[in-house]
Amino acid sequence: MAVLDGVFREEWGRITAALIHQTGDWDLAEECAQDAFAQALRRWPGDGVPGRPGAWLMTVARNAAIDRLRRSRTYRAKVEELAVMAGRETGTSDDAEPDGDADDGGVADERLRLIFTCCHPALAMEARVALTLRTLTGLSTAEIARAFLVPEATMAKRLVRAKQKIAHARIPYRVPPASALPQRVPGVLTVLYLVFNEGYSASGGDDVIRRDLCDRAVALTQVLAELLPDEPEAKGLLALMLFHRARQAARVDDSGDLVTLEDQDRSRWDQAQISLARRCLEDAFAARRPGQYQMQAAIAGCHAAAPTAQATDWPRIARLYRHLADMTGSPVVELNRTVAVGMADGPAAGLALLERLEAGGALAGYYLLPATRADFLRRLGRNEEAADAYAEAARLAGTSPERRFLNARLAEVRSRDAGF
């Protein structure tokens, strides 16, 4: 049922967040949310979609929680609290029709609490990412495991440990006080950025893009930007994601092979998303508190503004990367800056910067380092050296499309060197 898919994406996080807050039981909240969607799948095709599907689902999920909790003396107080919120007594028949106009309990604030709890710094980063995807987007354990290329059993243990850590360490289910937000928001943004980045440029597997991960990261970041309207970096991250997602359709061809930015069909870029990204970035910059995500979004905006690859403002992109490198100290950012300098000032200038970066050793084993070196050498006509670098990059690449692309470039420079 197509409409239920959209409602699932919109409402899952709201419902689980509310139930976690009301029951304190993460597993129970997920099970009752699943029950509600299962009932919708059975009933909506015949009965029709309620006028307020989210409220209908919330009522069903809350009633399911009451029905389960009332069997346990331990949770008697929780049952009474949930019954009041549901607007009925606990003894009401299980067959009662869900109230489509039931109050949603201010669930938007609950989602914000849930985001900060999932992304608490006491949890390991991989646990934060997994727990955020499970509780806020409804991805199954198996789906999360596939996305991050780990066995399902490993991901299941990771999720269990994360929930146990929250319980045992008594991590509070709340939004941090205003004084602590500046320290906590960057960690939340990092989790959302990692989810999107894994979707946009997968670390392994047969597909370079996992659109579902991208879409879920965008949806969560939209929630965060709405709930924290005074946080410019949330808007900056949203703008960055939208700029990148606007190019998704052009990043691979019909065979699933990678298409470079230079060769992409720009008519396939989603201009509506680009316009929305620009508005988000303008709102972020209006706060006059620049940050790394705003800077990355500005770089992506430069690419989006160029009608052709040749019209790209590479000098400005190189300057923006310099500012970003100063902010982050990231060697990956420095690598990207070498590419921009190589495009603005020529491959020799880029190669000189790259050699200094290689000497530092911070990017050893990162496939884009030899791939970038190979591209500079190819453009300089040093085909034999370029071939060695492409071969190294192909060995290190994590996805099949990336390896195919690099091997195609390897064949190209070898044929040049052979004089064909």
N, C-alpha and C positions, 0 to 999 in steps of 0.2 A: 504494500500500500504506500504509494509515493508520498502522500501527505504526511503519513506517520514518520517517515524518514526526516522530513523537515522539522516536525514537532520534536522529534527525539533530539536533534542537534540543538534546538532552541531551549528545550525544557529540562533535559537530563541534569545539567549542572544546578539549575534552580531547585529541583526536587531533592536531589541527594544532599545539597547544602542545607536545606531546611530540615531534613530528617536527621542529618548528623548533629545539627545544633540541638534539636529537640530531644533526641534519644541518647546522644553520646556514643552511639554504636555505628561504626562505619560499615561493617558488613551487613547489618540489618538494614541500614539506609539503602545500600545498593540493591539488596534482595527485594525490598519493597518497591523500589523504583522499577526494577525489572518486572515485578508482578503487575504493576500499573500499566506498563507498556504492553505486556502480554494480553491483559484484558482489553486494552484499546484495539489491539490487532484482531481480537476475536469479535468485538462488539461494533466497532465503528463501521465496518463494511456494510452491516445490515441496518444499524440504528442511525447512521450518519455521524459526521464529525460534530462534536459539541461546539457551541458558539465560543466558548473559552476553553480550548483543549488543555491548556496548561493548568487551569484551575481544576478541571475534571481529573486530570492525572494526579495532581497534588492531593485531592480528596481521596482518591482510590489508594494511593501510596500511604497516606497518613492512616487511613482506616486499616490497611494491612498491618502497619506497625502496631496499632492499638491491639488488633486481634492477636498478634504474636506476643506482645509484651504483657497482656493481661493474664497470661498463663503463668507468669513468674512474679512471685511476691517481691523479688528484688527490685522490679521496675514499676511497682504499683504507683509511685508518685509520677513517674513519667507517663503512665497510662492516663492518669487524671489530667495532666497537662496537655497531652495530645488530644484527649477527648474535648477539652474546652476549645482548643484551636480548631478542631474539626467541626465544632458546632453541633455535637451530638453527644449523647450519653454512651458510655462504653457498652451497655447492654443492648444497643440497637442491633437489629437483625443484620447479618452479613449480606443479605440480599438487597439492602437499601440502595436506592439509585444514587450514584454520586451527584453531588450538587455542583452543577456546571458554573454556578455563580459564587462558589466558595472563595473566601478571601485567600490570597496567596501568601499572606503572612509576611510581606515585605522581604521576599526572598532575595532581591538584588543585593541587600546588605549581607545576607548569608553567603552568597557566592564570594563576596569579597573576603569574608572571614575564612572561607574554605581555601581560597587561593593562597592567602598568607600562611595558613596552617600547612598546606601541602608543600609550600616553598620555604618552610622554616629552616634557618641555617643549621640547626642541630641535626638535620637529616643529610645524608650523603647526596651529592648532586644527582646521581643516577636514580636514587629513590625519589627525590623531588619530582623529577621529570615523569617517572612512571606513575606516581601517585596522582599527579596533576592530570595526566591523561585518563587514568582510570576513573577518578571521582568526578571530574569536571566535564569530560567529554563522552564518557560511557564506552570508550574503547575496551574491548575484552582483553583479558590477560594475554591470550594467544595473539591478538592483533598487535599489542604493544611489543611483545616478544619478537614478532616478525619484523616490526619496524626497526628495532634496534639490534637485530641479528643475534639474539640470544635464545637459548632453549626456553620453552614455555615454563618448565619447572623452575628455572633460574629466576624468571621474571615473577612467578608466583611467590617465591621465597622473598624476593626483594620487596614486594608489596606487603607481605605479612610482616616483615621486619620493620618496615616504615610505620605501619599502624601500631605495632607493639612499642616502637620507640615513642610515638606520640602519647600513648597511654602511660608507659612506665616513666617517661621523663616529665609527664604532666604538661606537655606543650599546650599552651592555652589556645582555645578555639576563638580567636578574636582578631580584629584588626589592631595592629600595634598603635600605641598612642602617637599623637602628632609629632612628639619630640623624637620618636624612634623611626618614623617613616623614612626619612632620608637614608637611614642605614639599611632598612629592610626592602624598600622598593627595588633597588638594583638587583638583588638576588631573585626576586620574582621575575623581573624583566629578563634576566639571564636564562631562567628556565624556559620562558616562552620563546626566546630567541633560539635556544637549542632545539626545541621542538620544531620550529619553523625551518631551521637550517637543515635538520635531518630530512625533512620533507622536500625541501627545495634542492638540496644537493646531497643525496643519500651517501652514507659512508660505505655501503656495500650492497651487493645484490645485483639483480638483473635490470633494475630501473633506476635511472638517475633522479627521477622526480617521484615523490609519493604525495600526490595531490591531497589525499585525505588528511595527512598530517599538516600540510600547509593550511588547509581550510580550518582545521580545528585550532591551530595556533593563532590564526587571524581572528577567529571568533572569540577566543579567550582574551586576546589583547584588546579587542573592541570593548569587551566587558570591563576590563581594567581601566581603559582610557575613559569610559563613561563614568565609572565609579570613583575615579581619582582625577577629576577635571583640572585640578591645579598642578598635575604632574606632567611637565612637558616631555619627559623622556618616554612616557607611555604613548603619547601621540607620535613622537618621533619613531618609536619602534613600529607602531601601526603603519605609519607612512612608508617605512622601509619595506615591510612585508607586502604592502599593496603594490608598491612599485615593482617588486620582484615578481609577485604573483601575476601581474599584468602581462609579463613576458612569457609565462609558462607555455602557452600554446605554441610558441615559436622556438622553444629551446630544444625540442627533439623533432625529428622528421617522422614520416609515417611508418618507418621501420624501427623507430625507437632509438635512432642514433642521434648523438649530440650535435647540435648546430651552434657554432660560436656566435657571440654577440655581433661580430662583424658581418656574419652571413645571414643573420635572421631576417625573416620577412616582417618588416616593421608594421605592415598593414594588419598583421595578426595580433599586434599588441592591443590589450584591452584599454581603450582610451577612457572609459568611464572609471575604471579603477585608478588610472593615472591621475585623472582630475581629482578624485577623492583623496588620493595620496598627497597631492599638492596642497589641498585644503588642510589636511591634518598637519602637514609640515609647517604651513604658514601659521596655524594656531600654536604649534609648539614653539616656533621661533619668536612669536609675539611675547612669550614669557621672558625672553632675554636671559635664559639659563641654559646655554648650549651644553649638549652632552654627546656621547659617542653615537647613540642611535640617531639623533638628529643629524649628526655629521654624515653617517652612513646613508641616511635617507637623502641628504642633499646630493651625495655622489650618485645615487641611483636616479635621482631626479634629473641630473645632467644627462645621463644616458637616455632617459625617457624623453627629454626635450629635443634630442637630435633627430631630425627627419631621416638622416642617412648616417652610416657609420663614419663617413668622411667629415661630416659636420659636427662630430663630437668635440666638445670643448675640453680637450685633454689637458691643457695647461691649468685650467681651473680645477679639474679633477685631481691633478697632481698636488695642487696647493691644499685642497681639502684633505687628501690623504696625509699630507704632512701635519696638518692640525690634528687629525685623528690619531696619528702615531704619537704625537706629543701627549694626547689625552690618555692613551691606553698602554703605550709601551709594547704593543703586540707585534711580534715578528711577522705574523700573517698580514697585518696591516702594512708593515714595511715591504713585504713581498708585493702586495697590491700596488704600493706606491712605485716600486720599480717598473711595473707594467705601465702605469700612467706616465712616468717619466720617459720610458722607452717609446711610447706613442707620441708624446709631446716633443721630445728632443732627439729622438732617433734611437735605434736599438743599441748603439755603442754606449750611449749614456745610461740606458737601462741596465746593460750588462755590467758596467762598472759598479753601479749600486748593488747589483745582485751579488757580485763577487765578494763585496764587503759583508753582505748579509750572510752568505754561505760560510764565510770564515768564522762567524760567531757560533755556528753549530746548532742554533736553537731549532732549526727546521729540518734537521737530519731525519730522513725517512718519510718526509711529507712529499707526496707525489707531485704537487704543483711547483715545488722548487726546481727539480730537473725539467719539468714541462715548460716552465717559464724560461729557463736557460736555453732549452732547445729552440723555443720560438725566436729568441733574440739571435741565436746562432744561425737559424734558418734565414732570417731576414738579412743577416750580414753575408750570406752566401757561404758560410762555413759548414758545408753540408755533412762532412764526415763527423765532426764534433756534434752537430745537431742530431745525427742519427744515434750516437751513443747516448745522448741525453734523453731522446724520445724513448729509447729502449728501456732505460732506467725508470722513467716515469711510468711506462706501461706496466712494468713489473710491480710497481708500488700502488697503482690505481686500485680503488676498491670496488668499482662497479663495471659491469660488462660494457655499457655504452662508452664510458671513459676509456677503457682499454682499446675498444675498437677505434675510437677517434685517434688516440695516440699512435696506434699501430698503422693507421692510414697515413698519418703524417710521417711516420718512420719510413714507410714505403715510398712516399713522395720524395723525401730528401735523398734516399738511396738511389732512386731513379735519376734524380738531378746529378748526383755525384758520378753516376755511371754514364752521364751524357745523353740520356734518353729524352 
